[in-house]
Amino acid sequence: MARFYRYRLPPWARNCIVVIEKVTLPIFIFQLIRTLLFPSSLDVFMLGALAGLTVAFYLEWI
């Protein structure tokens, strides 16, 4: 399994990853509240995808 090295990317790509990393948690929290109040299958799917992305950033897989 090839390891993903963030620092081998061009500077613009690293900046995009940093911005996505910082924005993921607040969007996840908003989506969690929205899913609890108005559940739909799309909301649950989006919440799962955001949870996976947040965990991937937290564990530094990305």
Secondary structure, DSSP 8 states (H G I E B T S, - for coil): -----GGGS-HHHHHHHHHHHHHHHHHHHHHHHHHHHS--HHHHHHHHHHHHHHHHHHTT--
